[in-house]
Amino acid sequence: MESEDHGHSPKSPRTPTSADDCTDSSGVAHSHGTCAKCGGPTAYPSAPQGFPGISPPPTYRPIRAPAINLSSESLQSQQQAIMLAPVPQPQKVTLVSPPYDFQVPSKRIHSPDDIKRFHSSESAKNFLGFVAALSESIRGHKISDTCHQSRAVNSIVAILETLIRWVDEIPPAPQSARYGNVAYRTFHERLLEQSEPLMLTFLPNELKSSTIEIVPYFTDSFGNSSRIDFGTGHETNFAAWLYCLARMGIIKEEDYQAVVARVFVRYLELMRKLQLVYCLEPAGSHGVWGLDDYHFFPFIFGSAQLIDHKYMKPKSIHNEDILENFSNEYMYLSCIAFIKKVKKGLFAEHSPLLDDISGVPNWKKVNSGLLKMYKAEVLEKVPIMQHFLFGWLIKW
């Protein structure tokens, strides 16, 4: 006699449905760990408990495994540390003055002790203060709002628009691999060749020698040509490049709103295009538990835009009409709309952290939490910061 299949065979790795629950003669479904008909263990145990403050693990499986697998206790401890940490505050950028000592920057972080040394330095504090100042500059402003645009800002925007045109000129190569189109390497080769001439279009004569130091930050802002990937470390390099320009006085405090609303918005446009056309792999992706596969800054700046908004609250990200009508004006909504476009399934399953954030009562708390999270999850992580560069403008 053939044995009965009760829908929990190990040979069936599919996701269980309500039809898979074993039902006894009374018609009552049983979803616990043993089958009511045969007494055998089911193949689908209930989700593990002990994830305070965040959603339980979803059935969605990320393409890549999380970069760091934490126990529930470690995760809770990490979250508690972030919550108790002070909110990074805006700082005035410390300007450099002659005589200049520009140098080829190099990698210096190799261990957690190096991370501690970096964060105790004035360089780290001033850089994070610069990021917080950019966030504050866009607070309450739409992308299209009028703002001061200097010649330097317009030149940087023009450079990014040039890079966007390069993507159109370099089509993806035909290949079957899902990630990492090799045509990206052609784009990156052109980037390496043209970056210094592009910098010289807006650098004053007395600062032209700075290209030896600032070009490496710029060329590492758009992904890695060997791995054909992109992540928050590359995004941080772009912020570091802008910080170097601010240190030299090329970008001034009155430019900050335009740096976010004009420069960073165009940078995000370029990166989305690179990600889609050349299928860049997420660098060190945390999979489903990450904030986003690629970016962090647009969530910081985008949440600042929405602080004290009369109608839109964090939960508004679930309103499709709001996303459709306002994503062109608010970076946070733009990111949510992009994620919903490229990822299928329930939002709470493929983006549980963003789903949890939507339950925060106001945008100010979201913004301050994201600033703290950026420091903890990006600037304090050796796998990311081991690639960060130090020279004369950002001292070790």
C-alpha positions in Angstrom: 0.0 0.0 0.0 1.3 3.4 -0.9 1.9 5.8 2.0 -0.1 8.9 2.3 1.5 12.3 1.5 0.3 14.7 4.1 1.9 17.7 2.5 5.0 17.9 4.7 7.4 15.7 2.9 11.0 16.9 3.0 11.1 16.2 -0.7 8.8 19.2 -1.3 10.8 22.3 -0.5 8.0 24.6 -1.7 6.5 27.3 0.5 3.6 25.9 2.5 0.1 27.1 1.9 -3.1 26.8 3.9 -3.8 23.6 2.0 -0.7 22.0 3.4 -2.0 22.1 7.0 -2.9 18.6 8.2 -6.6 18.4 9.0 -8.1 15.9 11.4 -11.5 14.2 10.9 -13.3 17.1 12.5 -11.9 19.4 9.9 -9.7 21.3 12.3 -6.4 22.5 10.9 -3.2 21.9 12.8 -0.3 24.2 12.2 2.0 23.1 15.1 5.1 20.9 14.7 3.4 17.5 14.4 0.9 16.1 11.9 -2.5 15.2 13.3 -2.9 12.3 10.9 0.5 10.5 11.2 2.1 12.1 14.2 5.3 12.9 12.2 7.1 16.2 12.3 6.2 18.8 9.7 8.8 20.4 7.4 7.7 23.9 8.2 8.3 24.8 11.9 6.9 28.1 13.1 9.1 31.3 12.7 11.7 31.7 15.4 10.9 34.1 18.2 12.9 36.8 19.8 13.2 39.6 17.3 12.1 42.5 19.5 11.3 45.7 17.7 11.4 44.2 14.1 9.3 41.9 12.0 9.8 38.2 12.3 11.9 36.5 9.6 10.0 36.6 6.3 9.4 33.7 3.9 11.2 35.8 1.2 14.7 34.5 0.5 17.3 37.1 -0.4 19.5 36.5 -3.5 22.5 36.7 -1.3 22.9 35.6 2.3 23.2 38.4 4.8 26.7 39.7 5.3 26.5 39.2 9.0 24.4 36.6 10.7 23.5 37.8 14.2 21.8 36.0 17.0 18.6 37.5 18.3 20.5 38.6 21.5 23.3 40.3 19.4 20.7 41.9 17.2 18.8 43.3 20.2 22.0 44.5 21.8 23.1 46.2 18.6 19.7 47.9 18.3 19.8 49.1 21.9 23.3 50.5 21.3 22.1 52.5 18.3 19.0 53.7 20.2 21.2 55.0 23.1 23.8 56.6 20.9 23.7 60.4 20.5 22.3 61.8 17.3 25.1 63.1 15.0 24.8 66.9 14.9 25.7 69.3 12.0 29.3 70.7 12.1 31.0 73.4 10.2 33.6 71.9 7.9 37.2 72.7 8.9 38.8 74.6 5.9 42.4 73.9 4.8 44.8 76.7 4.0 48.2 77.0 2.2 50.7 75.5 2.1 48.8 72.5 0.7 50.2 69.0 1.1 47.9 66.9 -1.2 48.9 63.3 -1.4 47.7 60.0 -2.8 45.2 58.6 -0.3 45.5 55.1 1.0 43.6 52.5 3.0 44.3 52.4 6.7 41.5 50.5 8.4 42.0 46.8 9.0 40.5 46.0 12.4 37.9 47.1 15.0 40.7 48.9 16.8 41.3 51.0 13.6 37.6 51.8 13.5 37.8 53.0 17.2 40.8 55.1 16.3 39.1 56.6 13.3 35.9 57.5 15.3 37.9 59.2 18.0 39.6 61.4 15.4 38.5 64.9 14.4 38.3 63.7 10.8 35.6 61.2 11.5 33.6 63.7 13.7 33.8 66.5 11.1 32.9 64.1 8.2 29.8 62.8 10.0 29.0 66.4 11.0 29.1 67.3 7.3 26.6 64.6 6.5 24.3 65.8 9.2 24.7 69.4 7.9 23.7 68.2 4.4 20.6 66.5 6.0 19.7 69.6 7.9 20.0 71.8 4.8 17.3 69.9 2.9 14.9 69.8 5.9 11.4 70.7 4.8 12.4 71.3 1.2 11.2 69.7 -2.0 13.7 68.7 -4.7 12.4 71.4 -7.0 12.5 74.3 -4.5 14.7 77.2 -5.5 18.1 77.2 -3.9 21.5 78.9 -4.3 23.5 77.2 -7.1 27.2 78.2 -7.4 29.4 77.6 -10.4 31.0 74.7 -8.6 27.7 73.0 -8.0 26.6 73.5 -11.6 30.0 72.1 -12.8 29.5 69.0 -10.6 26.0 68.5 -11.9 27.3 68.8 -15.5 30.0 66.1 -14.7 27.3 63.7 -13.5 25.2 64.4 -16.6 28.2 63.5 -18.7 28.5 60.2 -16.9 24.8 59.5 -17.5 25.4 60.0 -21.2 28.3 57.6 -21.1 25.9 54.8 -20.0 23.8 55.5 -23.1 26.9 55.3 -25.2 28.1 52.0 -23.7 25.3 49.4 -24.1 25.3 46.3 -21.9 27.0 43.2 -23.4 24.8 40.2 -24.2 25.3 37.7 -21.4 23.2 35.2 -19.4 24.5 36.1 -15.9 21.9 37.9 -13.8 24.5 40.2 -12.1 27.6 41.9 -13.3 27.4 43.0 -17.0 31.0 43.2 -18.2 30.2 46.4 -20.2 30.4 48.2 -16.9 34.2 47.8 -17.0 34.3 49.8 -20.2 32.3 52.6 -18.4 34.7 52.4 -15.5 37.8 52.5 -17.7 36.5 55.7 -19.3 35.8 57.1 -15.8 39.4 56.5 -14.8 40.7 58.1 -17.9 38.5 61.2 -17.8 38.1 61.9 -14.0 41.1 64.2 -13.7 40.2 66.4 -16.8 36.6 66.6 -15.4 37.9 67.8 -12.0 40.1 70.4 -13.7 37.0 72.0 -15.3 36.1 73.6 -11.9 39.2 73.6 -9.7 40.9 77.0 -9.3 44.6 77.1 -10.4 45.9 77.0 -6.8 44.0 73.8 -6.1 44.6 71.9 -9.4 47.3 69.8 -7.6 44.5 68.4 -5.4 43.5 66.0 -8.1 46.1 63.5 -6.9 44.1 63.2 -3.7 40.4 63.8 -4.6 40.2 61.8 -7.9 40.6 58.4 -6.1 37.5 59.2 -4.0 35.6 60.2 -7.1 36.5 57.1 -9.2 35.5 54.8 -6.3 32.1 56.4 -5.9 30.4 54.5 -8.7 31.1 50.9 -7.9 33.9 48.3 -8.3 35.0 47.3 -11.8 36.5 43.9 -10.7 33.4 42.7 -8.8 31.0 44.8 -10.8 29.1 45.8 -7.6 28.0 48.8 -5.7 27.2 49.5 -2.1 27.1 52.0 0.8 30.9 52.1 0.9 31.0 53.6 -2.7 28.2 56.0 -1.7 30.3 57.1 1.3 33.2 57.7 -1.1 31.1 60.1 -3.0 30.2 62.0 0.2 33.9 62.0 1.1 34.7 63.5 -2.3 32.1 66.3 -1.6 33.6 66.7 1.9 37.1 67.2 0.4 35.7 69.9 -1.9 34.1 71.5 1.1 37.4 71.4 3.0 39.0 73.3 0.1 36.3 75.9 0.2 35.0 74.9 -3.3 31.6 73.9 -1.8 30.4 76.4 0.7 27.7 76.1 3.4 25.2 78.1 1.3 25.6 75.4 -1.4 24.5 72.5 0.9 20.8 72.5 -0.2 21.9 72.4 -3.8 24.4 69.7 -3.1 21.6 67.5 -1.9 18.8 68.6 -4.2 20.9 69.0 -7.4 24.1 67.1 -7.0 23.0 64.1 -4.9 19.7 63.7 -6.8 21.7 63.5 -10.1 24.1 61.1 -8.5 21.2 58.9 -7.4 19.8 59.0 -11.0 23.2 57.9 -12.4 23.5 55.1 -9.9 20.0 53.8 -10.5 20.8 53.7 -14.2 24.1 51.9 -13.7 22.4 49.4 -11.4 19.7 48.6 -14.0 21.7 48.8 -17.2 24.8 46.9 -16.0 23.1 44.8 -13.3 25.5 45.9 -10.5 25.6 43.4 -7.7 24.8 44.7 -4.2 28.2 45.0 -2.4 28.2 43.1 0.8 24.4 43.0 0.8 22.6 42.3 4.1 19.9 40.7 1.9 16.4 41.1 3.2 17.5 42.6 6.5 19.3 45.6 5.0 17.8 49.0 4.6 18.4 49.0 0.9 20.5 46.8 -1.4 22.6 49.8 -2.5 21.9 53.1 -0.8 21.7 54.8 2.6 22.0 58.6 2.0 18.7 59.1 0.1 16.8 57.8 3.1 18.6 60.2 5.5 18.1 63.2 3.2 14.7 62.1 2.1 13.4 61.7 5.7 14.8 65.2 6.5 12.8 66.6 3.5 9.6 65.3 5.1 10.1 66.5 8.7 7.0 68.4 9.9 5.2 67.7 6.6 1.5 68.5 7.2 0.1 65.4 5.5 2.7 62.8 4.8 3.8 60.6 7.6 6.2 57.6 7.7 3.2 55.3 7.1 2.4 57.1 3.9 4.9 55.0 2.0 2.2 52.4 1.8 -0.1 54.7 -0.1 0.4 54.1 -3.8 -1.1 57.4 -4.8 1.3 59.3 -2.7 4.3 57.4 -4.1 3.1 58.1 -7.7 2.4 61.8 -7.2 5.3 62.8 -4.9 8.3 60.5 -5.5 9.7 63.0 -7.9 9.9 65.6 -5.1 11.0 63.5 -2.1 14.0 61.2 -2.2 12.6 58.8 0.5 9.4 58.2 -1.5 11.5 57.8 -4.7 13.5 55.1 -3.0 10.4 53.3 -1.8 8.8 53.5 -5.3 12.1 52.1 -6.9 12.2 49.2 -4.4 8.6 48.3 -5.1 9.4 48.4 -8.8 12.3 46.1 -8.8 11.3 43.7 -6.0 8.2 41.5 -6.2 6.1 40.2 -3.4 4.9 41.8 -0.1 6.8 44.9 0.9 6.9 43.7 4.5 8.6 40.5 3.3 11.3 41.9 1.0 11.9 45.1 2.9 11.0 44.4 6.6 13.2 47.1 8.1 11.7 49.9 5.9 8.3 48.4 6.8 9.1 48.7 10.5 10.4 52.3 10.1 7.0 53.2 8.6 5.5 52.6 12.0 7.7 55.4 13.6 5.3 58.3 14.5 7.2 61.1 12.8 9.9 61.9 10.3 12.2 63.6 12.8 12.6 60.4 14.7 13.1 58.5 11.4 15.8 61.0 10.4 17.7 61.0 13.7 17.5 57.2 13.8 18.9 56.9 10.3 21.8 59.2 11.1 22.7 57.0 14.1 22.2 53.9 12.0 24.5 55.2 9.3 27.3 55.7 11.8 26.8 52.3 13.4 26.1 50.2 10.3 28.4 51.9 7.7 31.1 54.0 9.3 31.7 51.5 12.1 31.9 48.4 10.0 35.3 47.1 9.1 34.1 45.2 5.9 32.9 48.6 4.5 35.5 51.0 6.0 38.5 48.8 5.1 38.2 50.4 1.6 38.0 54.0 2.9 40.8 56.3 1.9 42.9 58.7 4.0 45.2 61.4 2.8 45.8 65.1 3.8 42.2 66.3 3.5 40.8 63.3 5.5 43.6 62.5 7.9 44.2 59.2 9.5 
